[in-house]
Amino acid sequence: MQTTSLRYFLTVARTGSIAAASAQLNVAASAISRQIANLEAELDCVLFERLPRGMALSPAGELLARHAHQVLVRADQVVMEIREIEGLARGRIRVACSEGFALDIIPNAIADFHADYPGIRFEVSMLPPAQATVLVAQGDADIAITFAMSPADGVDVLYDGTVEMIALAAPDHPLAGEPLLRLADMPKYPLALPTRDTTVRLVFDAACQAEGIVVEPVLTANVLSALLPFVRRSRGLALMSALSVQTPLRLNEIVRLPISSRIPLIRTIQIQAMRGRRLPRSVQTFVSRIRAALPPAREVPH
């Protein structure tokens, strides 16, 4: 059973069709179909139920899918260990992260890492927090760096910390330079907020509800980067983690305003890896770099 066949099989299982898998893998549909047929002939079973709108795993296919992930992860592990005989001269690190990290902290960490280890290549996938966790749990990413709202299955937590959300404003905003902004005062200014399904908004809305505050944002966006131009060119406020905008803050393109609220505006940050997997040395080294750029980890009670 070849790893190529298993990769094609899993991609069809995830995408639901050979055509979609062909587009994702950039491989001819006929080649994928042939590999699936070879697998079914080798195992003497049907792996997919052919439906009018796509393909669904058969019971035998579901069993194979559960084991195929582990086979491919082990194969990738062997390749990485062979490459590591040469130290950190070559290799690839696959990072899944939510947008709050993709805006600033991850690109900066990769740039610094590349200066020391130019042979290492990176692949970054920006996803909602829960999807980043799923990607690493399936072995399709080496690590996930994400905001976590609840315990996740299938991952080991390499780092667990918290970060407080702040208000962002233009440097000439009337509140610029104020030591603290009360949550109740935020609705007095035009607000730019993420959509309600984000961790930022979930925490913010809970804090507002606890204080009986009604918020009607002027701008709601499903990408954080859309909020910053509005803030720079208005008297508006945006809500974000300082980790997401380290560079604009350092360049004084925007200013930060700590927020005082009855419920602290805090989110949990985690670095996650596939449960039970021994990470390649290059990934371990990169994780140590990321940890150094994050707030101190929380102590785990014994």
WOGI-V287084 format. One record per residue. N is the residue number from 0. RES is the residue in one letter. PHI is phi in degrees with one decimal (* if undefined). OMEGA is omega in whole degrees, 0 to 359 (999 if undefined). Layout:
# WOGI-V287084
[[N;RES;PHI;OMEGA] [N;RES;PHI;OMEGA]]
This chain:
# WOGI-V287084
[[0;M;*;186] [1;Q;-84.2;180] [2;T;-65.5;178] [3;T;-61.1;179] [4;S;-60.7;181] [5;L;-67.6;178] [6;R;-63.9;179] [7;Y;-62.9;180] [8;F;-58.4;181] [9;L;-67.4;179] [10;T;-67.5;176] [11;V;-63.9;180] [12;A;-62.8;181] [13;R;-74.6;185] [14;T;-86.7;176] [15;G;90.8;178] [16;S;-162.6;178] [17;I;-69.9;180] [18;A;-63.6;180] [19;A;-66.5;178] [20;A;-64.6;179] [21;S;-61.3;180] [22;A;-67.2;182] [23;Q;-70.8;183] [24;L;-86.8;186] [25;N;58.8;180] [26;V;-127.4;181] [27;A;-58.1;180] [28;A;-59.5;180] [29;S;-63.2;179] [30;A;-67.9;178] [31;I;-66.6;179] [32;S;-59.8;180] [33;R;-65.8;179] [34;Q;-65.0;178] [35;I;-63.9;179] [36;A;-62.2;178] [37;N;-63.6;178] [38;L;-62.7;180] [39;E;-64.7;178] [40;A;-69.4;181] [41;E;-64.8;183] [42;L;-91.9;179] [43;D;56.7;179] [44;C;-158.4;176] [45;V;-96.0;183] [46;L;-93.9;181] [47;F;-131.2;169] [48;E;-93.5;181] [49;R;-80.8;183] [50;L;-106.4;178] [51;P;-57.5;180] [52;R;-122.9;175] [53;G;111.3;185] [54;M;-133.4;178] [55;A;-125.3;181] [56;L;-64.4;171] [57;S;-79.4;176] [58;P;-55.4;177] [59;A;-66.1;179] [60;G;-65.2;178] [61;E;-62.9;178] [62;L;-64.7;180] [63;L;-64.1;182] [64;A;-61.1;181] [65;R;-61.6;183] [66;H;-89.4;184] [67;A;-63.7;178] [68;H;-57.2;182] [69;Q;-65.1;180] [70;V;-61.3;182] [71;L;-70.0;177] [72;V;-62.9;179] [73;R;-65.0;179] [74;A;-64.7;177] [75;D;-63.8;180] [76;Q;-63.4;179] [77;V;-61.6;180] [78;V;-60.3;181] [79;M;-64.8;181] [80;E;-67.0;177] [81;I;-64.8;179] [82;R;-65.6;183] [83;E;-73.5;172] [84;I;-58.1;178] [85;E;-90.1;181] [86;G;80.5;180] [87;L;-100.4;183] [88;A;-75.7;182] [89;R;-140.4;176] [90;G;143.4;182] [91;R;-141.0;178] [92;I;-121.8;181] [93;R;-104.0;185] [94;V;-116.6;170] [95;A;-107.7;182] [96;C;-151.8;174] [97;S;-81.5;190] [98;E;-61.8;180] [99;G;-57.3;178] [100;F;-95.8;182] [101;A;-72.6;183] [102;L;-69.3;191] [103;D;-145.4;193] [104;I;-66.9;181] [105;I;-70.6;178] [106;P;-58.6;179] [107;N;-67.1;179] [108;A;-64.9;179] [109;I;-66.2;179] [110;A;-61.9;179] [111;D;-65.8;181] [112;F;-65.8;180] [113;H;-63.3;179] [114;A;-62.8;180] [115;D;-90.6;184] [116;Y;-132.0;187] [117;P;-66.4;180] [118;G;-84.1;181] [119;I;-84.4;178] [120;R;-107.3;182] [121;F;-122.0;169] [122;E;-125.9;181] [123;V;-113.2;176] [124;S;-114.1;179] [125;M;-94.3;186] [126;L;-141.3;170] [127;P;-58.2;187] [128;P;-49.5;183] [129;A;-65.0;180] [130;Q;-71.3;175] [131;A;-62.4;178] [132;T;-64.2;180] [133;V;-61.9;182] [134;L;-60.6;181] [135;V;-75.5;178] [136;A;-65.3;179] [137;Q;-83.3;182] [138;G;85.6;180] [139;D;-89.3;171] [140;A;-142.6;180] [141;D;-76.3;179] [142;I;-141.1;171] [143;A;-118.8;175] [144;I;-121.3;194] [145;T;-153.7;172] [146;F;-88.7;185] [147;A;-114.7;178] [148;M;-99.5;182] [149;S;-155.2;179] [150;P;-57.2;183] [151;A;-112.2;178] [152;D;-87.3;170] [153;G;80.2;181] [154;V;-133.0;167] [155;D;-99.6;180] [156;V;-93.9;182] [157;L;-88.2;179] [158;Y;-152.7;179] [159;D;-139.9;181] [160;G;-145.8;180] [161;T;-131.8;176] [162;V;-140.7;181] [163;E;-95.8;178] [164;M;-81.5;181] [165;I;-130.9;171] [166;A;-91.0;178] [167;L;-116.5;181] [168;A;-145.3;175] [169;A;-69.2;181] [170;P;-58.5;180] [171;D;-98.1;179] [172;H;-65.5;179] [173;P;-56.0;181] [174;L;-91.4;182] [175;A;-57.6;181] [176;G;94.8;177] [177;E;-68.5;182] [178;P;-71.5;185] [179;L;-155.6;178] [180;L;-119.2;177] [181;R;-74.3;179] [182;L;-55.9;182] [183;A;-65.0;181] [184;D;-87.4;184] [185;M;-62.1;180] [186;P;-64.6;178] [187;K;-73.5;182] [188;Y;-121.7;176] [189;P;-60.4;184] [190;L;-109.8;173] [191;A;-117.7;187] [192;L;-128.4;172] [193;P;-68.6;179] [194;T;-69.0;188] [195;R;-65.6;183] [196;D;-87.7;180] [197;T;-92.2;179] [198;T;-65.0;177] [199;V;-57.0;185] [200;R;-70.1;179] [201;L;-60.8;180] [202;V;-68.9;181] [203;F;-63.5;181] [204;D;-63.0;179] [205;A;-64.6;179] [206;A;-66.5;178] [207;C;-64.7;180] [208;Q;-62.0;180] [209;A;-63.4;181] [210;E;-105.3;179] [211;G;67.6;182] [212;I;-97.5;177] [213;V;-101.6;184] [214;V;-120.5;174] [215;E;-125.5;184] [216;P;-65.6;174] [217;V;-72.1;182] [218;L;-129.6;172] [219;T;-122.9;183] [220;A;-141.2;179] [221;N;-91.8;173] [222;V;-131.0;184] [223;L;-64.1;183] [224;S;-61.9;179] [225;A;-75.4;183] [226;L;-81.8;188] [227;L;-67.3;178] [228;P;-60.0;178] [229;F;-62.1;181] [230;V;-65.3;183] [231;R;-63.8;188] [232;R;-111.0;181] [233;S;-145.2;173] [234;R;-96.0;183] [235;G;-84.9;176] [236;L;-125.9;173] [237;A;-119.0;180] [238;L;-116.9;184] [239;M;-163.8;170] [240;S;-88.1;178] [241;A;-61.7;179] [242;L;-62.3;183] [243;S;-77.7;187] [244;V;-135.5;182] [245;Q;-58.5;183] [246;T;-67.7;177] [247;P;-58.7;177] [248;L;-67.8;180] [249;R;-65.0;180] [250;L;-85.0;180] [251;N;62.0;174] [252;E;-74.3;175] [253;I;-140.9;177] [254;V;-124.0;182] [255;R;-102.3;177] [256;L;-130.8;175] [257;P;-59.8;185] [258;I;-113.5;174] [259;S;-99.0;181] [260;S;-145.8;181] [261;R;-64.2;175] [262;I;-102.9;181] [263;P;-56.5;180] [264;L;-86.9;187] [265;I;-120.4;174] [266;R;-122.5;179] [267;T;-92.8;175] [268;I;-106.2;175] [269;Q;-134.9;163] [270;I;-105.4;187] [271;Q;-119.9;173] [272;A;-134.3;179] [273;M;-58.2;185] [274;R;-59.8;176] [275;G;81.2;182] [276;R;-86.9;173] [277;R;-87.4;184] [278;L;-75.5;174] [279;P;-58.5;184] [280;R;-60.7;179] [281;S;-62.2;180] [282;V;-69.1;178] [283;Q;-59.0;180] [284;T;-65.4;179] [285;F;-65.4;178] [286;V;-59.1;179] [287;S;-63.2;177] [288;R;-66.4;180] [289;I;-64.0;180] [290;R;-56.7;181] [291;A;-65.2;181] [292;A;-89.8;182] [293;L;-101.2;175] [294;P;-59.7;179] [295;P;-54.5;181] [296;A;-67.9;176] [297;R;-73.4;176] [298;E;-76.3;179] [299;V;-89.5;181] [300;P;-66.2;180] [301;H;-97.4;999]]
